[in-house]
Amino acid sequence: MENLKKNLKVSEIKIQYLPDFKLSERPIITKSSDAYKLLLSQWDTGIMQFLEEFKIILLNNANHVLGIVNIAMGGKDAVMVDMRVIFSIALTASASKIILAHNHPSGKLIPSSADRLVTNKALEAGKVLDIEVCDHIILTPHSYLSMKDNGDL
């Protein structure tokens, strides 16, 4: 038995979230335009016109921003999004809420069927994990669409 224990190789898993700022120094998201301004300040607008990217904003119960996370980068017309990645990050950061966000290189601010599918999957996963999906923002360098404000959420 002792010999068997020596031959088993198991990696240690470390889960960390190390905030750099005091809670009072973090922005608060109260409306979709707040989220858009924050996202735009953190997005490479040059790439935004050529490649689709997906990010999330992590929030606490009081809508203080815990962080923005790059989830995936895709091609010109699509980006693959894995709910396991989104919610494992949200759980690691002890987020109570998230805002989904991605850009449309085409400049069109119309949710696609894939956008709606991702949003619905996130809403369902969030219900199971008790993490509220507050919005899904589609953005371009010049404007945005809030799926919540648009009645799609």
C-alpha positions as CSV (number, residue, x, y, z in Angstrom):
1,M,0.0,0.0,0.0
2,E,2.8,2.4,0.9
3,N,4.4,1.7,-2.5
4,L,1.2,2.5,-4.3
5,K,0.9,6.0,-2.7
6,K,4.4,6.8,-3.9
7,N,3.5,6.0,-7.5
8,L,0.4,8.1,-7.6
9,K,1.0,11.5,-9.2
10,V,-1.6,14.1,-8.3
11,S,-1.4,17.8,-9.0
12,E,-2.3,20.4,-6.4
13,I,-5.1,22.7,-7.5
14,K,-4.8,26.3,-6.3
15,I,-7.8,28.6,-6.6
16,Q,-7.1,32.3,-6.1
17,Y,-8.6,35.7,-6.6
18,L,-6.3,38.5,-5.5
19,P,-8.0,41.9,-5.8
20,D,-5.6,44.8,-6.3
21,F,-8.0,47.6,-5.2
22,K,-10.1,48.5,-2.2
23,L,-13.8,48.0,-2.8
24,S,-14.5,51.7,-2.4
25,E,-12.1,52.3,-5.4
26,R,-13.9,50.0,-7.8
27,P,-16.4,51.3,-10.3
28,I,-20.1,50.6,-9.8
29,I,-22.3,49.5,-12.7
30,T,-25.8,50.9,-12.4
31,K,-26.9,51.0,-16.1
32,S,-25.8,49.5,-19.4
33,S,-24.0,52.7,-20.4
34,D,-21.7,52.3,-17.4
35,A,-20.8,48.8,-18.5
36,Y,-20.2,50.0,-22.1
37,K,-17.9,52.8,-21.0
38,L,-15.9,50.4,-18.8
39,L,-15.7,47.7,-21.5
40,L,-14.6,50.2,-24.1
41,S,-11.8,51.5,-21.8
42,Q,-10.5,47.9,-21.5
43,W,-11.0,46.7,-25.1
44,D,-8.5,47.0,-28.0
45,T,-10.7,48.9,-30.4
46,G,-8.3,48.1,-33.3
47,I,-8.8,44.4,-32.9
48,M,-12.5,45.0,-32.2
49,Q,-13.1,45.8,-35.9
50,F,-11.5,42.6,-37.1
51,L,-12.0,39.8,-34.6
52,E,-14.9,38.8,-32.3
53,E,-14.0,38.7,-28.6
54,F,-16.0,37.6,-25.5
55,K,-15.5,39.1,-22.1
56,I,-17.3,39.1,-18.8
57,I,-17.6,41.8,-16.1
58,L,-17.7,40.3,-12.6
59,L,-19.8,42.1,-10.0
60,N,-20.5,41.7,-6.3
61,N,-24.0,42.1,-4.7
62,A,-23.6,45.9,-4.7
63,N,-22.6,46.0,-8.4
64,H,-19.0,46.9,-7.6
65,V,-16.8,45.6,-10.4
66,L,-14.5,42.8,-9.2
67,G,-12.8,42.5,-12.6
68,I,-13.1,42.1,-16.4
69,V,-12.1,38.8,-17.8
70,N,-11.2,37.9,-21.4
71,I,-13.0,34.6,-22.1
72,A,-12.4,33.9,-25.8
73,M,-11.2,35.3,-29.1
74,G,-12.7,34.1,-32.3
75,G,-12.7,35.0,-35.9
76,K,-14.4,37.6,-38.0
77,D,-18.0,36.2,-37.5
78,A,-18.0,34.1,-34.4
79,V,-16.4,33.3,-31.0
80,M,-16.8,30.0,-29.1
81,V,-17.9,30.5,-25.5
82,D,-17.6,27.8,-22.8
83,M,-20.0,28.2,-19.9
84,R,-17.8,26.1,-17.7
85,V,-15.0,28.7,-18.1
86,I,-17.3,31.7,-17.5
87,F,-18.8,30.3,-14.3
88,S,-15.6,28.7,-12.9
89,I,-14.0,32.2,-13.1
90,A,-17.1,33.8,-11.5
91,L,-17.1,31.3,-8.7
92,T,-13.4,31.7,-8.1
93,A,-13.9,35.5,-7.8
94,S,-16.9,35.0,-5.5
95,A,-19.0,37.1,-8.0
96,S,-22.7,37.4,-7.3
97,K,-23.4,38.8,-10.8
98,I,-21.9,38.9,-14.2
99,I,-22.4,40.9,-17.4
100,L,-21.6,39.1,-20.7
101,A,-20.1,41.2,-23.5
102,H,-18.8,40.7,-27.0
103,N,-18.2,42.7,-30.0
104,H,-19.5,42.5,-33.6
105,P,-16.7,43.3,-36.1
106,S,-19.5,43.9,-38.7
107,G,-20.7,46.9,-36.7
108,K,-24.2,45.6,-36.6
109,L,-25.9,45.8,-33.2
110,I,-28.4,43.0,-33.8
111,P,-28.2,39.9,-31.6
112,S,-27.7,36.8,-33.7
113,S,-29.3,33.4,-32.9
114,A,-25.9,32.3,-31.5
115,D,-25.9,35.4,-29.2
116,R,-29.4,34.5,-27.9
117,L,-28.3,30.9,-27.4
118,V,-25.2,31.9,-25.4
119,T,-27.3,34.3,-23.3
120,N,-30.0,31.7,-22.5
121,K,-27.4,29.1,-21.6
122,A,-25.7,31.6,-19.3
123,L,-29.1,32.5,-17.7
124,E,-29.8,28.8,-17.0
125,A,-26.3,28.1,-15.6
126,G,-26.5,31.2,-13.5
127,K,-29.8,30.1,-12.0
128,V,-28.2,26.8,-10.9
129,L,-25.2,28.5,-9.4
130,D,-27.0,31.5,-8.0
131,I,-25.1,33.9,-10.1
132,E,-27.2,36.6,-11.8
133,V,-26.6,37.3,-15.4
134,C,-27.4,41.0,-15.5
135,D,-27.0,41.8,-19.1
136,H,-25.3,40.8,-22.4
137,I,-23.7,43.8,-24.1
138,I,-22.9,43.7,-27.8
139,L,-20.5,46.5,-28.7
140,T,-18.6,48.3,-31.4
141,P,-16.1,51.2,-31.0
142,H,-19.0,53.7,-31.5
143,S,-22.1,52.2,-29.9
144,Y,-23.6,49.2,-28.1
145,L,-26.8,47.2,-27.6
146,S,-27.9,46.0,-24.2
147,M,-29.9,42.8,-24.5
148,K,-31.5,43.7,-21.2
149,D,-32.5,47.2,-22.3
150,N,-33.7,45.7,-25.6
151,G,-36.0,43.3,-23.8
152,D,-34.0,40.2,-24.8
153,L,-33.0,39.2,-21.3
